[in-house]
Amino acid sequence: MNVKIILSLILIGIVFLFVIQNVALVNIRFFIWNLSLSGALLFILLFTFGTIFGWFLHSYALHRKTAQKRV
């Protein structure tokens, strides 16, 4: 198996364990917004957003690198 796949599976397992243990409600206040949701849901949303954002940044960096090589 690929090392990246193994590390990804370990990270997902750690995130899953963390989420299971943190199901209490969390209050979020941002300027005028007030939001209450479970800590697990908040963590899943943040983890998903971070993963997608990192993937886009990596793709953009690769795109810039290949575009600079063409010039």
N, CA, C and O of each residue as an XYZ file, in Angstrom:
284
protein
N       0.834     -1.196      0.000
C       0.000      0.000      0.000
C       0.874      1.253      0.000
O       2.017      1.251      0.457
N       0.307      2.278     -0.512
C       1.003      3.547     -0.576
C       1.062      4.189      0.812
O       0.107      4.083      1.583
N       2.152      4.840      1.129
C       2.344      5.472      2.437
C       1.315      6.580      2.657
O       0.815      6.744      3.769
N       0.995      7.338      1.613
C       0.009      8.413      1.745
C      -1.370      7.861      2.106
O      -2.091      8.459      2.905
N      -1.730      6.735      1.527
C      -3.024      6.124      1.832
C      -3.061      5.671      3.281
O      -4.060      5.879      3.971
N      -1.991      5.059      3.747
C      -1.935      4.593      5.130
C      -2.014      5.768      6.097
O      -2.754      5.706      7.078
N      -1.265      6.835      5.838
C      -1.312      8.011      6.697
C      -2.689      8.676      6.660
O      -3.176      9.162      7.681
N      -3.305      8.696      5.495
C      -4.651      9.264      5.388
C      -5.652      8.454      6.202
O      -6.500      9.025      6.888
N      -5.561      7.135      6.131
C      -6.461      6.281      6.907
C      -6.246      6.451      8.406
O      -7.209      6.448      9.173
N      -5.006      6.599      8.829
C      -4.716      6.835     10.246
C      -5.299      8.169     10.685
O      -5.901      8.262     11.755
N      -5.124      9.201      9.871
C      -5.672     10.523     10.192
C      -7.190     10.485     10.269
O      -7.777     11.072     11.178
N      -7.828      9.808      9.338
C      -9.285      9.688      9.355
C      -9.741      8.932     10.597
O     -10.758      9.285     11.194
N      -9.013      7.910     10.989
C      -9.345      7.171     12.209
C      -9.235      8.038     13.446
O     -10.097      7.978     14.322
N      -8.192      8.839     13.531
C      -8.020      9.746     14.674
C      -9.139     10.780     14.701
O      -9.686     11.076     15.764
N      -9.480     11.325     13.548
C     -10.579     12.295     13.469
C     -11.883     11.634     13.905
O     -12.661     12.233     14.647
N     -12.126     10.419     13.459
C     -13.348      9.702     13.823
C     -13.425      9.488     15.335
O     -14.479      9.702     15.934
N     -12.329      9.073     15.956
C     -12.319      8.887     17.412
C     -12.544     10.208     18.143
O     -13.270     10.253     19.136
N     -11.935     11.264     17.663
C     -12.103     12.581     18.280
C     -13.549     13.041     18.187
O     -14.098     13.588     19.143
N     -14.159     12.818     17.034
C     -15.542     13.231     16.825
C     -16.485     12.458     17.741
O     -17.403     13.039     18.321
N     -16.265     11.168     17.871
C     -17.124     10.349     18.724
C     -17.066     10.825     20.174
O     -18.078     10.782     20.873
N     -15.922     11.268     20.627
C     -15.760     11.668     22.020
C     -16.205     13.098     22.286
O     -16.252     13.501     23.448
N     -16.531     13.879     21.272
C     -16.901     15.276     21.458
C     -18.262     15.563     20.833
O     -18.356     16.171     19.767
N     -19.309     15.116     21.513
C     -20.658     15.298     20.977
C     -21.439     16.384     21.725
O     -22.617     16.592     21.435
N     -20.819     17.072     22.667
C     -21.499     18.121     23.426
C     -21.794     19.324     22.532
O     -21.114     19.547     21.530
N     -22.816     20.096     22.907
C     -23.156     21.287     22.139
C     -22.115     22.381     22.330
O     -21.583     22.575     23.423
N     -21.839     23.089     21.241
C     -20.880     24.181     21.248
C     -21.602     25.424     20.757
O     -22.304     25.381     19.746
N     -21.431     26.536     21.473
C     -22.004     27.815     21.042
C     -20.952     28.610     20.290
O     -19.834     28.798     20.771
N     -21.320     29.071     19.109
C     -20.410     29.860     18.284
C     -21.029     31.241     18.112
O     -22.175     31.370     17.681
N     -20.262     32.264     18.452
C     -20.711     33.646     18.262
C     -19.729     34.351     17.339
O     -18.531     34.416     17.615
N     -20.253     34.876     16.244
C     -19.442     35.603     15.270
C     -20.204     36.852     14.870
O     -21.210     36.775     14.165
N     -19.727     37.993     15.317
C     -20.400     39.277     15.137
C     -21.853     39.174     15.618
O     -22.095     39.083     16.821
N     -22.812     39.188     14.701
C     -24.212     39.146     15.129
C     -24.807     37.744     15.056
O     -25.938     37.532     15.493
N     -24.069     36.792     14.515
C     -24.581     35.434     14.388
C     -24.330     34.639     15.658
O     -23.281     34.758     16.291
N     -25.300     33.837     16.009
C     -25.200     32.920     17.134
C     -25.601     31.541     16.637
O     -26.662     31.391     16.032
N     -24.785     30.546     16.875
C     -25.043     29.217     16.361
C     -24.706     28.187     17.426
O     -23.668     28.279     18.081
N     -25.586     27.205     17.597
C     -25.345     26.096     18.511
C     -25.373     24.797     17.708
O     -26.358     24.508     17.029
N     -24.319     24.033     17.783
C     -24.278     22.728     17.137
C     -23.329     21.823     17.896
O     -22.571     22.282     18.751
N     -23.370     20.553     17.587
C     -22.517     19.615     18.316
C     -21.055     19.824     17.935
O     -20.735     20.210     16.810
N     -20.189     19.563     18.891
C     -18.760     19.701     18.640
C     -18.294     18.770     17.540
O     -17.401     19.108     16.764
N     -18.909     17.585     17.476
C     -18.543     16.614     16.444
C     -18.854     17.151     15.053
O     -18.033     17.053     14.140
N     -20.052     17.722     14.899
C     -20.429     18.266     13.595
C     -19.533     19.435     13.209
O     -19.110     19.548     12.059
N     -19.249     20.294     14.166
C     -18.353     21.423     13.906
C     -16.978     20.935     13.460
O     -16.410     21.460     12.502
N     -16.445     19.929     14.155
C     -15.125     19.418     13.804
C     -15.128     18.764     12.425
O     -14.185     18.939     11.654
N     -16.178     18.017     12.111
C     -16.271     17.387     10.789
C     -16.319     18.454      9.698
O     -15.643     18.338      8.676
N     -17.126     19.498      9.923
C     -17.210     20.574      8.930
C     -15.866     21.272      8.743
O     -15.453     21.533      7.613
N     -15.185     21.575      9.842
C     -13.889     22.244      9.743
C     -12.838     21.347      9.082
O     -12.037     21.817      8.274
N     -12.843     20.073      9.422
C     -11.893     19.128      8.824
C     -12.144     19.005      7.324
O     -11.202     18.999      6.532
N     -13.414     18.906      6.935
C     -13.762     18.793      5.517
C     -13.367     20.059      4.763
O     -12.780     19.987      3.683
N     -13.691     21.222      5.339
C     -13.332     22.484      4.703
C     -11.817     22.605      4.556
O     -11.333     23.020      3.503
N     -11.070     22.251      5.589
C      -9.619     22.327      5.533
C      -9.024     21.390      4.495
O      -8.074     21.749      3.799
N      -9.580     20.192      4.391
C      -9.097     19.227      3.405
C      -9.351     19.729      1.985
O      -8.467     19.668      1.131
N     -10.557     20.223      1.743
C     -10.889     20.729      0.405
C     -10.042     21.955      0.069
O      -9.540     22.073     -1.049
N      -9.880     22.867      1.026
C      -9.083     24.068      0.811
C      -7.624     23.705      0.515
O      -7.012     24.280     -0.385
N      -7.070     22.755      1.268
C      -5.697     22.308      1.030
C      -5.538     21.655     -0.326
O      -4.523     21.844     -0.996
N      -6.538     20.885     -0.736
C      -6.491     20.229     -2.041
C      -6.504     21.276     -3.154
O      -5.755     21.164     -4.125
N      -7.367     22.307     -3.011
C      -7.410     23.367     -4.017
C      -6.087     24.139     -4.068
O      -5.596     24.449     -5.153
N      -5.514     24.446     -2.916
C      -4.235     25.157     -2.908
C      -3.135     24.330     -3.562
O      -2.311     24.861     -4.306
N      -3.123     23.038     -3.285
C      -2.123     22.159     -3.889
C      -2.316     22.103     -5.408
O      -1.345     22.177     -6.161
N      -3.563     21.971     -5.853
C      -3.842     21.939     -7.289
C      -3.442     23.246     -7.956
O      -2.886     23.240     -9.054
N      -3.722     24.365     -7.297
C      -3.351     25.671     -7.844
C      -1.831     25.814     -7.946
O      -1.319     26.338     -8.936
N      -1.113     25.348     -6.923
C       0.349     25.431     -6.951
C       0.915     24.581     -8.088
O       1.845     25.002     -8.777
N       0.355     23.389     -8.283
C       0.814     22.543     -9.397
C       0.496     23.198    -10.743
O       1.304     23.142    -11.670
N      -0.674     23.812    -10.846
C      -1.053     24.483    -12.090
C      -0.098     25.637    -12.397
O       0.333     25.802    -13.538
N       0.230     26.434    -11.380
C       1.162     27.546    -11.582
C       2.539     27.043    -11.981
O       3.198     27.629    -12.840
N       2.975     25.946    -11.349
C       4.302     25.399    -11.643
C       4.382     24.935    -13.093
O       5.366     25.206    -13.782
N       3.345     24.233    -13.559
C       3.367     23.760    -14.952
C       3.192     24.924    -15.924
O       3.746     24.887    -17.023
N       2.439     25.953    -15.551
C       2.260     27.109    -16.437
C       3.569     27.881    -16.570
O       3.858     28.403    -17.647
N       4.361     27.970    -15.518
C       5.643     28.673    -15.581
C       6.661     27.903    -16.409
O       7.529     28.506    -17.040
N       6.565     26.578    -16.414
C       7.490     25.783    -17.216
C       7.224     25.952    -18.707
O       8.145     25.843    -19.516
N       5.978     26.216    -19.075
C       5.627     26.389    -20.479
C       6.166     27.685    -21.067
O       6.417     27.772    -22.269
N       6.342     28.686    -20.219
C       6.766     30.006    -20.702
C       8.238     30.077    -20.900
O       8.757     31.117    -21.303
